[in-house]
Amino acid sequence: MVKQIEGGVTAPKGFKAACCAAGIKYVGRTDMAMVFSEKPCVSAGTFTSNVVKAACVQWDKKLVDSGEALHAVVVNSGIANACTGQEGWDACDATAVAASEALNIPAGSVAVASTGVIGMQLPVDKLTAGVKTMSTTLSDSLQAGTDASKAIMTTDTINKEIAVTFELEGKTVTLGGMSKGSGMIHPNMCTMLGFLTTDLAIEKSLLQEALSAVILDTFNMITVDGDTSTNDTLLIMANGEAGNVVIAEHGPAYDLFYEALFTVCRYLARRMAGDGEGATKLFEAKVVNASSKEDARTLSRAIVGSNLSKAAIYGCDANFGRFLCAMGYSGAQFDQNDVELFFESAAGRLQVFDHGTPLAFDEDLAVKILQAPEVTVFVDMHEGSEEAVAWGCDLTYDYVKINADYRS
């Protein structure tokens, strides 16, 4: 059984974290974080599908693909190190070398990640100074993990972290994670930045297989604004400190780890969607009884991705035609005369559309349902047995305000 516990990336055995105010873009703001395992880790990663990839994405993908062990990841916020040419790559190299010297580990075992403004060069002297500072303050305390999760925030209003445990062959295995992202979020990886740590012993190929599969129904099912970032990176490090027999094939042990990984990624994905820039509520779409899994995913993503749908959720307007319209142009094929549509939240459940026909409904109840902090559009396709859930947020005036002067 997977059980949620307190903490984040420092909850698993052998992991430490630190953060500092390096002055990357803002003065006096914590803007760098480090996660470190003295014991070498097997790693896996997924990255943005955007053709324009940040230097740090290219660095990390090369590192993960090489199969070399990971010891650390260094993250900065404020500047994305995207569209920065050779200078951007050199900044990654300088960061890794600084970590190598400070921690006595190979430079090739250091992943790097950045988030912030695209097209600005990183101040390398501040980066390397930050690395040196953090190397002296690394801690395995839960607070250190929480502080690291806050350091990587940009326009986020809340930090995102989680940890879970499960029992495997009499050993307690822990999986922790943190992520950030409020804008430039759209399916096609997606996550902005996410870092997972575990003391599980597992072969690299299976770790990658599990991560690549889990994101399909977690991070790939969120959207805030339809923009797929240049920097999307999700990394997992496994150091084997739990002492379990190495997972080398599919079976009950792999399945239990997969459940834990799904739990962590789903939690972080939902937290990111609900904290979208300017958002006031989490907007969920659940599609059931679709003819295929891919159709279910496509339909649910279309619902939460529609600007008109998002605006209706913000305005608490039960304009169900907007959701049906988004489904209709999604690319999935279905018969509208099979569809039922409901609004749901903690305030109640209300059907508004039934097999091609609009229903008379209580407008006051609809408003009450849509005013809740988490709102679901529930759609029954009546065409199969597959289902999917997607998450987004409402579209508010503040989204435009935030992004109209993002560089300032």
VEXVEXZA-346786 format. One line per 8 residues: number of its first residue (from 1); their letters; for each residue y, x, z of C-alpha. Coordinates in steps of 0.2 Angstrom, whole numbers, plus 5000, padded with zeros to 4 digits. Each point is the difference from the previous one (the first is absolute). Last residue first. Layout:
N
NUM> a> Y/X/Z; ...
This chain:
408
408> srydanik> 5216/5050/4923; 4986/5002/4987; 4993/4982/5003; 5017/4992/4997; 4995/4984/4990; 4982/5001/5006; 5004/4995/5018; 5012/4986/4995
400> vydytldc> 4989/4993/4987; 4985/4999/5012; 5013/4992/5013; 5002/4985/4990; 4982/4995/5002; 4984/5000/4991; 4985/4995/5011; 4986/5012/5003
392> gwavaees> 4984/5005/4992; 4981/4999/5003; 4985/4997/4989; 4983/4992/5005; 4985/4998/4989; 4986/4988/4996; 4984/4998/4990; 4989/4985/5000
384> gehmdvfv> 5003/4991/4983; 5012/4988/4992; 5006/4989/5013; 5017/5009/5000; 5005/4998/5018; 5017/5007/5004; 5007/5004/5017; 5018/5005/5001
376> tvepaqli> 5002/5008/5017; 5015/5003/5011; 5003/5012/5014; 5016/5000/5010; 5000/4981/5000; 5014/4991/4991; 4988/4994/4986; 4990/4989/5011
368> kvaldedf> 5015/4992/5007; 5008/4997/4983; 4984/4992/4994; 4999/4989/5015; 5018/4994/4997; 4995/4997/4981; 4985/4989/5005; 4990/4999/4984
360> alptghdf> 4998/4989/4984; 4987/5009/4990; 5001/5009/4983; 4985/4997/4988; 4990/5013/4991; 4985/5001/5012; 5011/4997/5016; 5016/5007/5003
352> vqlrgaas> 5011/5000/5016; 4987/5002/5014; 5007/5004/5017; 4994/5011/5014; 5008/5003/5017; 5013/5009/5010; 4990/5016/5002; 5001/5001/4981
344> efflevdn> 4993/4991/4984; 5007/4993/4984; 4986/4993/4989; 4996/5000/4981; 4985/4991/4992; 4995/5005/4982; 4987/4993/4988; 5012/4991/4989
336> qdfqagsy> 5009/5017/4997; 4985/5006/4991; 4999/5019/5001; 5002/5016/4991; 5008/5015/5009; 5014/5009/4991; 5013/4997/5014; 5011/4988/4990
328> gmaclfrg> 4992/4984/5006; 4998/5007/5018; 5019/5003/5001; 5003/4982/4994; 4989/4993/5013; 5009/5009/5013; 5017/4995/4994; 4994/4982/4998
320> fnadcgyi> 4996/4999/5019; 5019/4998/5004; 4997/4999/5018; 5017/5007/5004; 5001/5011/5016; 5015/5009/4992; 4991/5017/5003; 4984/4993/4993
312> aakslnsg> 5009/4993/4985; 5008/5017/4997; 4983/5008/5000; 4992/4988/4988; 5015/5002/4988; 4998/5019/5002; 4982/4998/4995; 4989/5014/5008
304> viarsltr> 4992/4990/5014; 4993/4987/4987; 4996/5013/4987; 4990/5010/5012; 4990/4985/5005; 4996/4996/4982; 4995/5017/4995; 4989/5003/5015
296> adekssan> 4991/4984/4998; 4998/5003/4981; 4993/5018/5004; 4987/4992/5012; 4994/4988/4987; 4999/4981/4997; 5012/4996/5015; 4994/4991/5015
288> vvkaeflk> 5013/5006/5012; 5018/5007/4997; 5010/5005/5016; 5018/5004/4998; 5010/5008/5014; 5018/5001/5003; 5005/5010/5016; 5018/4994/5006
280> tagegdga> 5018/5005/5002; 5000/5014/4987; 5016/5011/4996; 4989/5014/4994; 4982/4996/5002; 4993/5000/5018; 4988/4986/4998; 4992/5010/4985
272> mrralyrc> 4999/5016/5010; 4992/4992/5015; 4987/4991/4988; 4996/5016/4992; 4998/5009/5017; 4988/4987/5007; 4990/4999/4984; 4998/5019/4999
264> vtflaeyf> 4994/5001/5018; 4987/4986/4999; 4994/5006/4983; 4997/5017/5007; 4991/4993/5015; 4989/4989/4989; 4996/5015/4988; 4995/5010/5016
256> ldyapghe> 4988/4987/5004; 4993/4999/4983; 4998/5019/4999; 4990/5000/5016; 4989/4985/4994; 4995/5008/4984; 5008/5010/4985; 4997/5018/5000
248> aivvngae> 5006/5017/5008; 5008/4994/5016; 4999/5016/5011; 4991/4997/5016; 5013/4995/5013; 5009/5013/5010; 5016/4991/5002; 5009/5016/4995
240> gnamillt> 4996/4998/4982; 5017/5005/4993; 5004/4985/4988; 5017/5000/4992; 5006/4985/4990; 5014/5000/4988; 5010/4985/4992; 5014/5005/4988
232> dntstdgd> 5013/4990/4990; 5014/5012/4995; 5006/4994/4983; 5001/4982/5007; 4993/4984/4991; 5015/4988/5000; 4995/4981/5000; 5011/4997/5015
224> vtimnftd> 4990/4998/5016; 4982/5000/4994; 4983/5001/5009; 4983/4998/4993; 4997/5018/4995; 5002/5006/5018; 4986/4989/5006; 4988/4992/4988
216> livaslae> 4998/5014/4988; 5005/5013/5013; 4983/4999/5008; 4990/5005/4984; 5010/5016/4997; 4999/5005/5019; 4981/4997/5001; 4996/5010/4984
208> qllskeia> 5011/5014/5006; 4992/5001/5017; 4983/4999/4991; 5004/5015/4989; 5007/5010/5015; 4984/4998/5010; 5003/4992/5017; 5002/5006/5018
200> ldttlfgl> 5011/4988/5009; 5015/5006/5010; 5012/4990/4990; 5018/5001/4994; 5009/4989/4988; 5017/5004/4992; 5010/4987/4989; 5015/5002/4990
192> mtcmnphi> 5007/4988/4986; 4985/4989/5001; 4993/4995/4983; 4990/5005/4989; 5006/4989/4986; 5006/4985/5010; 5018/5000/5004; 5012/5008/5013
184> mgsgksmg> 5017/5008/4996; 5005/4994/5017; 4995/4998/5018; 4987/5015/5001; 4993/5010/5014; 4982/5003/5006; 4990/5006/5015; 4982/5001/5003
176> gltvtkge> 4986/5003/5012; 4981/4999/5000; 4989/5004/5015; 4981/5003/5001; 4991/4998/5017; 4983/5007/4999; 4984/4992/5005; 4994/5000/4982
168> leftvaie> 5016/4992/4994; 5011/4990/5011; 5017/4994/4994; 5018/5004/5003; 5017/4994/4993; 5018/5007/4999; 5016/4993/4993; 5017/5005/4994
160> knitdttm> 5015/4992/4991; 5018/5004/5006; 5012/4986/5000; 5016/4997/4990; 4995/5010/4985; 5015/5006/4989; 4994/5018/5002; 4986/5003/5012
152> iaksadtg> 4990/5016/5001; 5006/5005/5017; 4995/4983/5008; 4981/5003/4996; 5002/5018/5007; 5007/4993/5016; 4985/4988/5002; 4988/5015/4997
144> aqlsdslt> 5009/5010/5013; 5000/4986/5012; 4981/4998/4999; 4999/5018/5006; 4991/5013/4990; 5016/5011/5000; 5008/5012/4987; 5016/5007/5007
136> tsmtkvga> 5000/5018/4994; 4994/4996/4983; 5014/4987/4999; 5014/5013/5001; 4992/5011/4987; 4998/4986/4988; 5018/4994/5003; 5006/5017/4996
128> tlkdvplq> 4990/5000/4984; 5008/4983/4994; 5017/5005/5005; 5000/5016/4990; 4992/4990/4985; 5014/4988/4999; 4991/4987/4989; 5008/4997/4983
120> mgivgtsa> 5006/4982/4995; 4993/4990/4986; 4991/4986/5009; 5007/4995/5018; 4988/4998/5014; 4982/5005/5003; 4991/5016/5000; 4982/5006/5003
112> vavsgapi> 4992/5017/5002; 4981/5005/5002; 4996/5017/5008; 4983/5007/4998; 5005/5011/4985; 5012/5009/5011; 4985/5006/5010; 5002/4999/5019
104> nlaesaav> 5008/5010/5013; 5011/4986/5007; 5017/5007/4997; 4996/5011/4985; 4990/4986/4991; 5013/4987/5005; 5014/5011/4992; 4989/5003/4985
96> atadcadw> 4997/4982/4997; 5018/4995/5001; 5005/5014/4988; 4987/4994/4988; 5006/4982/5001; 5018/5006/4997; 4994/5011/4985; 4993/4984/4992
88> geqgtcan> 5017/4992/5002; 5009/5015/4993; 4989/4999/4985; 5006/4983/4995; 5009/4988/5012; 4996/4983/4994; 4992/4996/5017; 5003/5010/5016
80> aigsnvvv> 5002/4983/5009; 5015/5004/5011; 5004/4991/5016; 4983/5002/5009; 4989/5015/5002; 4981/5002/5002; 4989/5015/5004; 4981/4998/4999
72> ahlaegsd> 4988/5011/5009; 4983/5008/5000; 4992/4995/4984; 4984/5008/4993; 4999/5004/4981; 4992/4987/4989; 5012/5005/4985; 5003/4981/4997
64> vlkkdwqv> 5009/4998/5016; 5011/5015/4998; 5004/4996/4982; 5004/4982/5005; 5011/5006/5015; 5011/5012/4989; 5002/4987/4986; 5005/4987/5013
56> caakvvns> 5012/5012/5008; 5008/5004/4984; 5004/4981/4997; 4991/4991/4987; 5008/4992/4985; 4985/4992/4991; 4999/4988/5014; 4982/4997/5005
48> tftgasvc> 5004/5006/5018; 4987/5009/5010; 4984/4998/5009; 4993/5013/5011; 4984/5008/5008; 4998/5014/5013; 4987/5010/5008; 5008/5008/5016
40> pkesfvma> 5001/5017/5007; 5000/5001/5019; 5018/5004/5007; 5005/4983/4994; 5018/4997/4997; 5012/4985/4996; 5019/5005/4997; 5015/4990/5000
32> mdtrgvyk> 5018/5002/4993; 5015/4989/5001; 5006/4997/5017; 5018/4996/4998; 5014/5011/5007; 5009/5003/4983; 4993/4991/4985; 4993/5007/4984
24> igaaccaa> 4987/5014/5005; 5008/5003/5017; 4984/5006/5008; 4999/4988/5014; 4982/5003/5006; 4983/4993/5000; 4983/5005/5007; 4982/4995/4999
16> kfgkpatv> 4983/5005/5006; 4982/4996/4995; 4984/5007/5008; 4993/4983/5005; 5006/4985/4992; 5015/4991/5008; 5013/5012/4994; 5003/4990/4983
8> ggeiqkvm> 5003/4984/5009; 4999/4993/5017; 4994/4986/5011; 4983/4993/4996; 4992/4988/4987; 4982/4997/5001; 4987/5001/4985; 4983/4994/5005
